[in-house]
Amino acid sequence: MKKIITIGEVLVEIMALETGHGFLTPIDLTGPYPSGAPAIFIDQVAKLMQPCGIVSCVGDDDFGAVNITRLRNDGVDVSAVEVTSEAVTGSAFVRYRGDGQRDFVFNIKHSACGLIDLTPAAEELIAGADHLHVMGSALFSDKIVAVIRAAIDRVKAKGGTVSFDPNVRKEIFRLPGMREALDYVLARTDLFLPSGSELFLFTEATTENAALAEILARGVKAIVLKRGAEGASFHDPHGDHHAPAFAVEEIDPTGAGDSFSATFVTCWLRGMDPSHALTLANASGARAVSFKGPMEGTSTRPELDAFLAEHNHGVPA
């Protein structure tokens, strides 16, 4: 089986228990929960019994230990997660608004995540990888951009593949150099997984069909467009596929897109039919929003099969 790796932030998430705007007054919080978009992604990959690992850095503190223990127990190769005494583990405070939008306060760039480097352990993990998944949220500093660029070049040089989820929050997109880094990754991407309007971050086209055609013309092999409550669609030069979303009660949306992407990438690498892969990925995203905590809703294949059976749906093995 192909080994999937990712590079980026591992952090804890601390969430407000009440809706509102920002953190200007004292409020009740819950956490810490293991988090970080790349960490959620790779945890979901591991839950599907796919060989996988992550390059990251955490502090020599309880927050770092919470993450490493969770990822290792779920089957992720954490040999390239450096533990440092020079900085603390990254964090994200999140508050939910009444309309479902979220406000974040991040400590990533100046936390241990900002020290991610091509250590000997990272070099070894990259050397053994068949597929690299890149997340836009991880491109938060020149240093980590250089690490990700090196990993892309090495994986592609030996015939491996790259998937890319732009996953760019407004707090991150303002960082200097972000646009250049995103363009570099897209130019080397095989499977592109934008959410909604992220499709148009990279195109001159302003309509969906034209934007899809423009990106495919650049050499991207396939696009999966995540549409939230409207499901998801797959597009490549051979045709289009769509799968509707599953109706579930939303408890916490954080991590749903990462779980979706991890499931689809895993199925895609296994050669699954795109329609079936979309259905399984939609189930993964739907289960994810049903749990409080960004990584608490990652799913095993039996859990996804049970979910599909409950919703009178199924996909081949």
ABEGO torsion letter per residue (X at the ends): XBBBBBBEBBBBBBBBABBEBEAABBBBBBOBBBBEAAAAAAAAAAAAGBBBBBBBBBBBBAAAAAAAAAAAAAGBBAAABBBBAABBBBBBBBBBBAAGBBBBBBBAAABAAAABBBBAAAAAAAAABABBBBBAAABABAAAAAAAAAAAAAAAAAGBBBBBBAGBBAAAAABBGAAAAAAAAAAABABBBBBEAAAAAABABABAAAAAAAAAAAGBABBBBBAEAAEBBBBBAAEBBBBBBBBBBBABABGAAAAAAAAAAAAAAAGBBAAAAAAAAAAAAAAAAABBEAAAABBBAAAAAAAAAAAGBBBBX
